[in-house]
Amino acid sequence: MSVTPAALGRAVPYLRCPVCGGGLRLTGPGVECERGHSFDRARHGQLTLLGPRGRRFPGDSADQVLARERVLASGAFDAVAEALVRAAGDALAGVGHPVILDAGAGTGFYLDRVVDGLGDALGIGTELSVAAARRLARVNPAVAALVADTWDGLPLADGCLDLVQVVFAPRNAAEFARVLRPGGTLVVAVPGPGHLEPLRTEAGMLTPAADKAGRLDADLAGPFALDRVRVVDAVVGVPASVAVDLALMGPSGVHLDRAGVSGRVGPAERPVRIHVEVRSYRRSLQE
C-alpha cells in the first residue's frame, strides 16, 4: 500500500490542479481534482503537477545535480543559507505554522535550512528537474516536493503562502504575487557583480547580466516593495574538484566540459568569491 509522505498530505489543501485550477484531494497513488484530473506521486516521493503543455524543458541534468550536491556539501554556500534563514525568521516573526514555497528549489538545500530554522513551518519546493526533485523529496520530513514549471504557473491556491523564496532560479512575479498572502514576503537571492570570481573568468563561465538587483526591483515593482537587502560577500577556499563542479553545476555547464575546465583551473585549492544579495520584498496589502 502506498503511503503518502506527511508533508505532501499537509500541503494538499494549498495545491490546485494545474489543468483546471480546482482543488485537489489525496488518492492512493497521488492526487485528483473534482473534474477527474489525476496526478501520480513517484516512488521517490515527488508529485508531478505539470500543466497541459507538459515538460517543455528538462531542467538540470543528473550530472549537474550531483555537482551541485558536492558544492553545497563543501560549505561554500553556507553563508547564503544563513542569510536566507535570517530573512525568513525576520519576515515570519509572530506567524504560527508558516507555509513557505521555494520556487526552483533544486535539491532542497536552502529550503531544508530555512524550514529547520523556523521549527514549525511547512515547506513546499517546486523543481522542473526530475533528478533534483528526487532529492528534494527526501531532504526534510517537513518539505513536500513538486515537479512544476514556474513559467507555466504554480500549482498553488491564491494567497495561500506566507513566504516565497527564489535562489538563483527563474522568477515569475505575477505568480509569486498571486500565491502570496497580502503582506507576505518574497525573498530572492541574486549574484552580485563579483560572484564566483576569479573562477568565472578563468573557467569561461557565463557572465551575469549587469545590474541584476536594479532590474529585479523594476520587475517586481507594483505588487512588491523592497524591504531589506542582506549582502553575503566572502572569499572561500575550495578544492580544485569543487571549483570544477561550481563551473559546471549551473547554466554555464551546458557550454563547458569537465576536462576543459579542469585544465584551466589546475589541481590546487583556490579562492572563490561568494558575492550574493538576499533581497526581501513585501507583498502589497492590496489584493
N, C-alpha and C positions, 0 to 999 in steps of 0.2 A: 504494500500500500504506500502510495506517495505521500510524504509528509511535507507540508508547506513550511518553509523557514519562517520563524516567528516574526522577523522584521517585515517580510513580504506580507504576511497576514495583517500586521499593523498598518502597512502602507496602503492596502487596497481601498479604504474609504477616501483616500486622496487621489486615486487614479481615475482616469477616464479613458474610454475606448478611443483609440487613435483613428478609427474609421468613422464613427458617428458622433463621438463626443459624449456618449451616455456613460452612466456609472458602471462600475464593474463589481462582480461578486466572485468569490472563490469557487472553483470546481476542483475535482480530484487532480487533474493534470495541470491546471493553471487558473485562468480567469475567463469570465464570459460576461457580455453585456445583455441587456434586456432584448435587444434585437438579434441576438444569437451569434454575434461576432465573438469568436473564441481565440484565446492565445495561450499556448502551452509554455510551461516552465521547463527549461533544460535540466538535465540531470545534475549539472554543476550548481544549479540554484538560480540562475538569472532568468528573468522573464522578458521575452521579446515583445515589444509593443511598437512595431513599426507601422506607419500608415499605409494607405493604398499603393503608394509608389514603391514600397519595399525598401531594400537596401540599395541606395544609389552609389555609395562609396564604401569600400571595405573597412576603412579605419586603419589603425596601426596594425602592422603585421605581428606575428608571434615573435619574430626576432627583435622588433622594436620594443615590444612589451618586456621581453627578457632583459634587454639593455637598460630600459628604464628601471626595472626592479633592482638591478645591480647598482645603478647610480644612486637611487633613493636609499638603498641599504647601506651605502657608503657614508651616509650622514651629510653629504654635500648640501642638501636642501632642507636640513632640519630647521635652520633659522627661518626659512619661508613658512614651514609648517607651524612654527611657534607664533609667527606674526598672524597667521590665519586663525589660530586658536584664540589669540588675544582679541582679534577683530570680532569673532563670533561671540566671545564672552561679553565684551562690552555691548554689542548690539542686542544681545538676548538677556541681559540682566533683568531679572524680575519676570521673565517669561517662563511659565511652567510647561514642561514637556514639549519643547520646541520641535518643529518639523523643518528639516534642512534638506535642500537639494544641492548636490554637486553636479553641475552640468558638464559633461565631458570629463568624468571622474577618473578615467584611466583605471589603474589597479586599485584605487581607493585609498592610496597612501595618505593624502591630505584629509579626506573625509573621515577616515579612521581616527586621526589625531584630534580633529575637531569634535567628533561625537564623544570620544573618551574624555576630552577636556570639559565638556558640558555635563556629562554624567547621566542626564535623563532625556536625551534627545533621540528622535528617530531620524536616521539618515537615509536619504534616497539618492542613489547615484545613477546617472544615465551615461551610457557609453555606446558608441557605434561599433567599436572593435569587439568581436566575439572573444578574441584572445584576452583582451583586457577585462571584459565583463565576467569571464570565468573566475578571475582572481578577485574582482570586486565583490562577487557573491560570497566569497569566503573571508573577507577582510575583517569583519566585525559582526557579531550577532545582532547588533542594533542597526545594521545597514541593509537595505533592500536594493538589489541590483536590477536595473532595467536596461535592455538594449533598445535604444531610441535615437532618433536623429534630431538634434537641436534645431536644425534649419527647417525641418518638416513640421515642427510644432511639438511641444512637450505633452506627453500623455498624462497630464495632471489637471485637476479641477481649478477653477478660477479662485484666486485669493486664498489658497489653502496653505501656503508656506510662510514661515517666519523669516527664513533666510535662504538666499541662493548664493552659492559661491562658484566661481569660474576661475580655474587656474590654468593659464596657458592654453585655453580651449576656445572653440568658436562661441560667439555671443549672439544672442537673438533678443535685442532689447524689448521688443514688443511682447514676446512670450514671457520674458522674465517679469515684466510689469503685470502681465495677466495673472500669473500664478502666485505672485507675492501678495500678501495682505497689505492694505493701506498702512503705511508706517513701517513696513518690513524693510529688510536690508539686503542689498546686493553687494557682495564682496568680490572684487576682480583683482587677480594677480597678473601683472603685465611686466615684461622685461624692461629694465632700464637701459639707457644707451650704452653702458659698458658691460652688459651681461655676457658672460662666458668668454670675455677676452682674457688673455690673448689667444685662447684656443680657437675662438670663432674665426679669426683671421687666418691663423696657421693651418687649420683643417679645411678651409674653403667652405665654411658653413654659410647658409643664407643670412643676410643682414636684415635685422628687424626694420620695419618702416620707421622713419623719423617721426618724433613727437607722438608716440603711441598714446601717451597719457592724455595729451590735449585732444587728440582725435576721439579717444574713448569718452571724455567728458562731453564732447559735442554730440556724439552718437546717442548718449544716454539722456541728454537734456530734454526736459519735458516731464516724463514720469519720474525721473530720478534727480536728486540733488547731491552733490559731493559732500560727504560728512567728515571724513578723515583719511589721511594718507600715512601709511607706515612704510618706511623705506628699509629694506634689507640690503646692505652693501658691505660685503666682506670678501676677502680673498682666502680660499681654502686650498690646501694641498691635496691633490688627487693622484692615485697611481695612474700610470700610462694606460692601463686597460680600462679604467673608469673614464679617463679623458676620451678615449675612442668611443665608448658607449655614449657619452654625452653628445658627441658629434652625430651619432647615428640614431639616437632614440627619438628625435623629433622630425620636423618637416625636412630638414637637411638630409636625413637618412635616405630619402628617395634618390638623391643625386650623388651620394657618396658611397664608396665601398670600403670595407674594413681594412683590407690590405693597404689601400692607398692612404687612408687616414693614419694607420699605424706607422707607415713610413714617414709621414710628415710630422707626427707627434713625437716619435722616438720612444726609447724604453724607460726614461727616467720619470720619477714623480714630478708633477708640475703644478704651478699655481694657477688657479682659475678664479675669476671674479664672479661672485654671485650678486647680481645687482637687480633687485626686483622691487616693484612698488605694489603694495597691497592697498587697494583703494576701496573705501567703503562708501556706499551711496544709500540714501534713504528714499524709499518709495513714497511718492506723493500721497497725502491723506485723501486726495480727491479720487473718486472711482473713475 
